[in-house]
């Protein structure tokens, strides 16, 4: 696990936002919530958010053009 992803806190609005984007990305990729690939998406999404990518369109654009599966 990435320490920054574990130690940072988010307010309820941020969690709802991240969950909504995560659900959208997983749906588009056909991922189930408990899969390794979905976990990889979640970790990367949190890292991007913590680095300042807080715009929904930017997050979607990142994941639309990024392959996690080799």
N, C-alpha and C positions, 0 to 999 in steps of 0.2 A: 504494500500500500504506500501511496505517496503521503508523507507526513503533512504537507500543507493541506491536502484534501481532507485529512482527518481532524486537524486542529482548528481550522477556521470555522467560524459560525456564520450562519445566514439567518436573516429575519424571515418571517413567514411569507412575505411577498416574494422574496428572492427564491425561497424553496419552491413556491408554487410556479414561478416563472421557469426555473430550471427543470422541474418535473414536467411541465407542459412541453418544453422543447425536447427533453429526453424522450417523452412518449411519442412525439411526432417523428423524431429521428428513428426510433426503434420501429415504429409502424412502417415508415418508408423503406426500411431495410429488412423488414420481416423478422426482427429480433424479438425474442421473449425476454421479459424483465430479468429473469435469473440467469441468463446465459453469460458466458465469458465475454462474448462480443459486446453485449449490452453493458456489462461492467466496464469494459474498456471505453465505451462511449461515455459513460458517466464520469469516469476519472478524467478523461480528456476535457469534457465539457466543464467540469469544475475548475480544472487548471486554467482553461481559457477565460472563464468568468473571473477568476481571481486575478488574472493578468490584465483585465480591463475590457474583455470582449463581452459587453453586457447588452448588446443589441440582438434581438431575436433573429433578424434577417442575417446578420453577420454570422451568428452561430449556425443557422441552417445552411448558409452558403459554404461555411467551412466543412460541414459534414456531408453536404451534397458532393463536394469535390474530393473527399478523403476516403481512402479505402483502408479498412482495418484488417482485411482478409488476404493480404499478400497479393 
